[in-house]
Amino acid sequence: MKKIGLFLLAALMIPLQACADDVKWKEGTHYKVLDEPATAKPEVYEFHSFWCGHCYRFEPVVAEIKKDLPAGTKFTKIHVNFMPGASEEAQNDATRAMMIGRAMKEEDKLNGAIFKYIHEQRAPVTNLADLKNLFVVNDVDPAEFDKLAASFGVNNMVKKNIKLQDQYRAYVRGTPSFIVNGRYQATFTQGMTMDDVKDLIVWLSTQ
C-alpha cells in the first residue's frame, strides 16, 4: 500500500513540475514566439560569429546545452556574415571552414581553434587560406582541406547555412542568438545565470 501511495505521489509531481517550468519561463519575457513554421523535429539553432567575443565566452554553456538536450534533439550552429570587424568575404570563408570541420566530424575542435586564433592570439583572418593554415596546424591534411572546400557536400552545407541566416535575419540582431524548433527565440534577461540560460533553451526544445 505504501508503494502505491509513493507511485501516485510521483505521478502527481510530474504535471506539477511542468507547471513550475511554465511559470518560470514567460512568453514575452524569456522567449518570443516567431511567425515561422516549426521544424519537423526538435532542433536548436545557435546563430553565432567567430568574431563575436560573447560567442567565444558562451562556448562552455553551449557544451552543457548539448549534453542536456533531450534525445533526438539536434543542435546546429549557424555562422553569420554580418558582424563588424571583418569583411563579408572573410566571414563567408569562415562559414566554409566551419562546414569543412563539420564534414570531417571535427567541428567542435576546429571551431575552438578558430575562436582561440581570433580572440586569444589576436590573429587576423582575411581569407580561406588563413583558415587552411590554421587547420593544418591542428592536424588537418592540406589536400583534404582543399578537396572538402570545393566539394558538393560542403557547398550544400554552406548554402543551407546562408538560407537559414537569411530566413531568420529579421530576428537575429546580435550574437549569440538561439532559435528553438524554428518558432521560439530565447531572450536572456538581467539576473539570469548560465544554468538558467541552459535550462531555458532545453525547456524550449520540448515545446
LINMONOR-V882562 format. One line per field, one symbol per residue. ss: DSSP state (2 for helix, 1 for strand, 0 for the rest). phi: phi as a letter, one per 30 degrees, with the letter a starting at -180 (. if undefined). burial: I if it has 9 or more other ideal C-beta (glycine too) atoms within 8 Angstrom, else O. A space follows every 10 residues. Layout:
# LINMONOR-V882562
ss->???
phi->???
burial->???
This chain:
# LINMONOR-V882562
ss->0222222222 2222222222 2222001000 1110000000 0011111100 0022222222 2222222200 0001111110 0000000222 2222222222 2220002222 2222222220 0000000222 2222222000 0222222220 0222222222 2222222200 0000001111 0001110000 0002222222 2222000
phi->.ddddddddd dddddddddd ddddccdjcc accddbdddd beacccdbbd dcdddddded deddeedcde ejcdcbdcdc bcddjadddd dddddddddd ddddibdddd ddddededcc dhcdccaddd ddeddddcic ddddedddec deddeddddd edddeddced cccabdbccc hibccdbccd jdddddeddd dddddcd
burial->OOOOOOOOOO OOOOOOOOOO IOOOIOOOOI IIOIOOOOOO OIIIIIIIII IIOOIIOIIO IIIIIOOOIO OOIOIOIIII IOIOOIOOOI IIIIIIIIII IIIIOOIOII IIIIIIIIOO OOOOIOIIOI IIOIIIOIOI OOOIIIOIIO IOOIIOIIOO IIOIIOOIOO IIOOIIIIII IIIIIIOOOO OOOOOOIIOI IIIIIOO
